[in-house]
């Protein structure tokens, strides 16, 4: 059985590391809240995420294979329609990704 001092030191180390890992992001983000770079990223990143997801989804898109192309086309149409209707990036990305996963899974099973 380990020594009592060793156990106390191990628990104290675990507590210190856990506390530091939880507090560090808040301490690091505090000065960035007024940064113009963060304001720019706040407006540009949703579009960047949409472009990356679209490129990743369409990388294997082949309209000559309708059994594989229709899930992608339908999910893409749903994403665009939802985004134009609600202007909610999170809703568009989540619904489009879910639709593509479900429809593509239905085709390949």
N, C-alpha and C positions, 0 to 999 in steps of 0.2 A: 504494500500500500504506500502511495507517495506521501511524502512529508506534508504537514499542514501548511507550512509556508509556501511550498511549491504549488499546492492547490489554490491558495489565495492569490499567488502571483499569476497563475494561469487564468483564473477567473477575471482578475483585474485587467490583464492584457486583453482578454476577449471583450470585456466591457469597453475599454478604451478604443479598441479598433472599431467595434460596432458603432460607438458614439461618433467617432471621427468620420466614418464612412457615411453616416446619416447626416451629419452636420456640414460636412465639406461642400456638398452641392449648393446648399443655401448660402454659405459664406462666399462661394465663388460666383454665384449668380447675382448677389446684391449689387456689386458695382456695374454689372452688365445691363441692368434694367433700363438705364438711361442712355445706353450706347446706341448710336445711329446704325451701327452694323446689325445689331439685334433687331431693330425696327425694320430694317431692310429684309433680313432673313424671315421675319414674321410674315411679310407680304409675299416674298418670292418662293419660299420653301413649299407651300402647298402645290403650286404650279410645277415645281421641280419633281415633287413626289408623283404627281399625276403623269408627267412625261416619262419618268423612269418606269412606273408600273405599266404604262401603255407600251413602251418599247419592249419591256420584258415579255408582256403578254403576246405582242404581235411578232416576236422573233421567229416563231415557228408557224405563223399563219400562212396557210396555203389554200387559196380559194378553190383550187382544183380538187380538193378533198372535202366535199361538203359534210361528211360525217364528222370531220374534225374542225371544220371552219365555222359551222353554225353556232356552236357554244361561244366561241370567241366573238363573233359578230353580234350575237344577242346580248352578251354581257357588256360589250362596248357600247351598244345602243342604249342599254339600260343606264350605264354610267353617264353618258352624255345627256340623256333625257332627265335623269335625276338632278344632274348638276345645273342644267338650264332651268329646271323647274324650281328647285329649292335654293340654289347657290350655296350649298353646304358641302364643303370639301370632304369632311369626315363621312358624311352620309354617302356621298358619291363613291368614294374610294372603298368604303366598307361594303356597300351593296354590290358594286361592280365586281369586286374581288370575290365576294361570296358567291355571286351568281356564276362567275366563271369556274370557280372550284367545283360547285355543285353540278353544273352542266357538263363540264369536262369529265368529272368523275362518273357521271351517268353514261357518257359515251364510251369510256374505256373500261367499264365493268361489265 
